[in-house]
Amino acid sequence: MSTVIATRGLAKQYGRLHAVDGIDLDVRAGDVYGFLGANGSGKTTTVRMLLGLVLPTRGEIDLLGERMPRAGRRVLPRVGALIESPAAHGHLSGRENLALLDAAGPGGSRRDRRRRVADVLDQVGLGGVGRRPVKAYSLGMRQRLGLAGALLRRPELLVLDEPTNGLDPQGISEIRELLLELHRGGTTIFLSSHLLAEVEQLCTRVGVLDRGRLVLQDDLAILTAPTGATVVRTPTPERVRAVLDGRVAAVDAERVVVSGGDAAEVNALLVRAGIPITGLAPDRPTLEEVVLAAAATSADRVERAP
Ligand SMILES: Nc1ncnc2c1ncn2[C@@H]1O[C@H](COP(=O)(O)OP(=O)(O)OP(=O)(O)O)[C@@H](O)[C@H]1O
């Protein structure tokens, strides 16, 4: 699988502050990469360095196989980016804003340009409101307009810094659906977030930044792989303990963790003993548990799932 973003020892220092402290990112084609970290952990600084907007103090960046920032003019047209709240001219419509943005790049006849703008407006679900002035847009619509701008050039890679910041649950779920659709269409997505639940629902790969250091980077499926134990939910945990003598690893209210991953065998034993079971499944850690274990020293700084 080809590498889309690779950094080696990437660092940014502001005076004595190590905002980003020697990170080796590894983002592959087809990933939805969730770049997690508490406020101030260095996500935005990293994203800015990837896009050539901030110069690293040390380290190397390869973006789509080319060295940044040297190859920026060649590479950046293949990358769509959304950093912080996108700026737009409020008195102009969404369509006019995108047309202005499009005019700044190469791109053929007026008809081609009009079509390109109409296509991305449809893609982000703003087709019907594209003629309304942007000052009448909700925050979610503005965010989608920003995404439309990032999509104009049909990028191979999308780099998004906190794309759901300030959105309500419906806005968040709309953006999530849109990103999943783009991913299905073959776009690699790198997205920074401080929301574990969002990343867990969307991402295939996760990197966790803690005070400038990358403390974890792996596929989500590996990080949250079954532990080899079985979780039993029952109103009578003590009866489970009696039947599965010595195999109960933990009891938390009505949740019992049984060592041994053969859920069918555990089920058969409990049913035979007449124990009521309300749920039974292989045990797997949540992303929250994995992240908190990795960034143990900053456990209170990463926002937990609701
Ligand atoms: N231009 C700058 N000059 C000095 N310090 C900076 C500058 N930019 C960022 N920092 C500091 O670097 C650290 C990392 O900031 P950064 O914005 O990258 O974090 P973040 O993870 O994106 O946080 P947030 O989620 O709040 O945006 C912070 O302590 C911040 O104050």
The ligand as an ORCA input file, in Angstrom:
! r2SCAN-3c Opt
* xyz 0 1
  N       2.775     30.782     16.223
  C       2.941     30.282     17.445
  N       3.764     30.870     18.324
  C       3.979     30.372     19.564
  N       3.359     29.265     20.036
  C       2.515     28.611     19.213
  C       2.267     29.095     17.880
  N       1.377     28.251     17.308
  C       1.081     27.298     18.222
  N       1.763     27.518     19.369
  C       1.717     26.681     20.584
  O       2.045     25.369     20.215
  C       1.260     24.415     20.940
  C       0.511     23.526     19.986
  O      -0.521     24.285     19.351
  P      -1.499     23.703     18.233
  O      -2.392     24.818     17.816
  O      -0.707     23.026     17.194
  O      -2.285     22.620     19.061
  P      -3.641     21.872     18.683
  O      -3.443     20.448     19.086
  O      -3.994     22.110     17.275
  O      -4.656     22.546     19.640
  P      -6.148     23.049     19.352
  O      -6.966     21.798     19.338
  O      -6.403     23.931     20.527
  O      -6.113     23.783     18.048
  C       0.365     25.246     21.855
  O       0.956     25.294     23.118
  C       0.331     26.606     21.195
  O       0.132     27.614     22.151
*
